[in-house]
């Protein structure tokens, strides 16, 4: 019974990990909401490690998983933005997931594979004194996998997303800060597919020309007529977990190696949730500007 439980729980957590990968604020480490420039390419390979052993039920109550079950999941991704023109950028993200369930007295269960790729276009609509920028982005979500009875990496459905972004610099007490705010909605295709709202806000402060600190908040709300609750004893397949929400805080540090190269480290923690797992994420990334 334990082996079956671990495998089913893993299927659900795999989807959760993909959502975590999709909201990690890589943008605070590079250009973010500002134009990258015509014929400029930003390439950001990144790795994140998510771990948890607790969850929130559909009423928002906090629990531990049974039988000492724990998760460890690695998310490898490549993110890119190419300046097609001064106002239009092409975006792409491809994640790869490596997820494991650890449970005392049972063999470790693992699944891996490509997740949901995102390709999109961002239009930088206007700016205020070349300091505050406002843009709109459209994404297409493309599943790069096929679910089976033993392996599930997402909804396996096409989806569309629209995001509004604002970013800029400002001074407070003679100190210079950078902010980015984003709000958007995502709709997956198919019968009873979920509709999702995602919001984020980040604030960055440059300690020196090479060192920057950032803090970000992210929320994700997923709505569906399918109200299945998590079942840690014998959970349903991942694709049926469509109605949930969580809020997350992230602290980041970035270091500029050269003008066109930088590294960033971040730590993220779920602070509230409903019908979803609770966990923390460590991530590292490298930003290269061509």
Protein Blocks (a to p, Z undefined) as FASTA:
>chain_A
ZZmmmmmmmmmmmmmmmmmmmmocfklmmnmlacebehiacddddddddddfbdcdfkop
acddehhiacddddddddddddfblmbccdddddddddddddehiacddddddddddddd
dddfbachhlaccdddddddddfbdcdfkbccbjopacddddddddddddeehiacdddd
dddddddedehiacdddddddddddfblmbccdddddddddddfblcdcdfklccdfklm
mbccdddddddddddfblmbccdddddddfbdehiacdddddddddddZZ
